[in-house]
Amino acid sequence: MYAKKAKAPTQVEVEEHVLLYPSVDQHGDSLVLSGKVCVPKAKTPKGIIFIPHYTIASNSEAPSIKMTGESRAFKDEYVLLMPDFIGFGVTADRVHPYLHGELTARNGIDMILGARQLLDSLNLGIALDSIYIVGYSQGGASAVWTLKLIEEQYADRIHVRGCFAGDGPYDVAVTHEETLRTKRIAMPALIPILITGTDASYDLGLNLEDFFTPAMMKVYTEYVAPKECGVVELFFRTLNHNVKHWMKPAALDMTQPQTRRFYEGLLRSSLVTDSICPSWVPRAPLYVFHSVKDEVVTIRCAEHLKKCLGEHPNITYDFGKYGNHMQASKTFFPIVRKMLNQENP
């Protein structure tokens, strides 16, 4: 384990540390991952928040390199633990196993535990085994996966005070089903990230030339694979929402062997589906936020999560007309901050 102090912008009263910590990859092999630990300097922190990041595409967006959008709502009052995950930071040479929820949760928990030595040395005066989890989009699904794994395997080492998940793809497969049904995709830039990430997660042996049209292959080779183009820039480079512009007919045909393997990989990455539920109900308070107008992560993901977990005293479901995927994030984080401030005045 290794941590070094990073330079924080002068206007932000936080101390930033880049943390290197041991974990495992999708094959169970050991590796070192990176992340950032942010500590407010002005006053005693109110607690610790673990924040798995939303979808990123360039290494320059990795939390260890850049202060992420999620962190801005909490950085002045809480210690923040923000992992890069495999494929970013010190492992930028690897393919990110995108939406592999169980692996992401394991990598995140390893950071939570790996940060304790650093936090203990800072004498913060707070409980180091007690955390909140906050995530949106990819991070929303990662948040619930992390809560589940902690409660099933690490409850004696980590206490979760609350988990806040926004617009997460808990059912990864249903997002693809929506694409096949409508022949439309809100963020075409996610296509190569999802296909290559799922391929890397489960060694599916997919041939990208069988999936991508020349237009998508150009986007992939010039922007996605080098990880030099941020997710917002990728969005504006892929404004044609007709999925047939980006994916070949065989890639949309579920009778094709490769397409079927890809879909089965998505099922393996899903926390829930319409017919498969985990035998787990969270013990920690769980807040599930989702915009019914989200065009990137369909509301069906949250509906399937609710169907599986059911109504429960410590689960709050907030499904509302909060706008599109990006607009909803601007509602989610202020709500979470308000809820945390009510608990920690």
Summary of the structure (lengths in Angstrom):
residues: 345
radius of gyration: 19.3
end to end distance: 33.7
largest distance: 59.3
contacts: 1226
relative contact order: 0.13
helix: 41%
strand: 19%
